[in-house]
Amino acid sequence: MSLTDKVCTACQGGVEPMDEAAAQRYLAEVPGWELTHAGTRIERHFKTGDFATALGFTQTVGELAEQEDHHPQITLGWGFVQVELYTHKIGGLHENDFILAAKINQAWDQAQR
């Protein structure tokens, strides 16, 4: 099943974060994302041509985050949106982070058409 076909599941904590080897396997499914913070977070930098486009994409990411009930750190500036994902309750990566990353990639690809 594709990551974009999955939905984020509520993480109650008490689960071990994904190890770096597992994160690397998931990373192959979300082009453009990279591991950061010693393999405990993923991040992607999206370039746009102006502030309005960046703002619109930020809104799209926010809507996806609300739908999935999984909320990223978003940095918005002129010509870019930077998105960072990790699961706060476990202090690292969970499948949910990659599900949302895949859905963000899908939205980005659609916006570029």
N, C-alpha and C positions, 0 to 999 in steps of 0.2 A: 504494500500500500504506500502510495506517495505521501510525503510529509504534508502536502497541501490538502490531502483528503482526510487527514487526521484533525482532531480538535485537542486543544490543551485541556489537561485534566488538573483539577485542583491539587496543589501540592501542600500537604499539611505539615511538612517538615518531618524530621526523623528519618529521612531517606538520605543515603549517601550521595553526594554530587558525582556526576559522571567523571570517570578518570580521563586523562588526556588521550589515551589510545582510542577510547570510545568516541570522544569528541572529534578526533581526527576523522574517524569513519563517517560520522554525521556531517562533518564539514564538507566532505566531498559532494553532499547533496544540496549544499547551499552556496553556489558560486558567488564569489565576491566578498564573502565573510572571512574573517580571520580570528584566530584565537588570540586573546590578550590576557593580561594579568595572570601569568603563569598557567594558562590553560583553564582558567575559571570563568571566563567571559568570552563572548563573541561580539564582533563589531564590524560594521560596514559603513563606508563613506560614500554617499550618493552625490554626484555632481549635477547641478542644474544650471540653466543659463541665466537665472535671475532669482530675485527674492520671492516673487509671487509664486513661481513654480515650486520652489523649495517649501514655501508655506503650505501650498496645496498638498504636496506630498506628505508633509508632516501631519496634516489633517487626516489623510488616508491611513497613515501608520497608526494614528490615534484611534481611528474607527476600528481598524483590525485588532488593536490591543484590547479595546472594550469588548468586541465580539468574543475574543478568546479569553478574556479576563486574565491577561498576562501582559504586564506593562513594562515597556523598555525605558531606558534613559535616552532621551532625544536631544540632540544639540542642533539648533537651527541657525543658519547664517546666510548671508548673501551668497547665493549660488551653491549651497550645500546643505545636506541633512546627514548627520551622523547618528547612527542608531547602535546602542549597546544593549546586549541582552545577557541576563543571567537570572537565576532563581534566588531571590533574596533569602527565602526561608531556609535554604540549604547552603547558601554561600558559595554556589557554583552552578555548574550547568546541569540541565535536565532536558529530556526530550522536548519539553514544551518550548524551550528556547529555539530549538531548531525548527519546530513546527511553525512558530511565528516568523522566524527568519525566512523560511520557504514562502510563506504567504506574503511577506513584505517584498521578496524578490518577484513574485508573480505580479503583484500590484505595480511594481516598478517597470517590469517588462511591458505590461499593458499600457502604462502611462507613456512609454517611449514610442509606441506605435502611432 
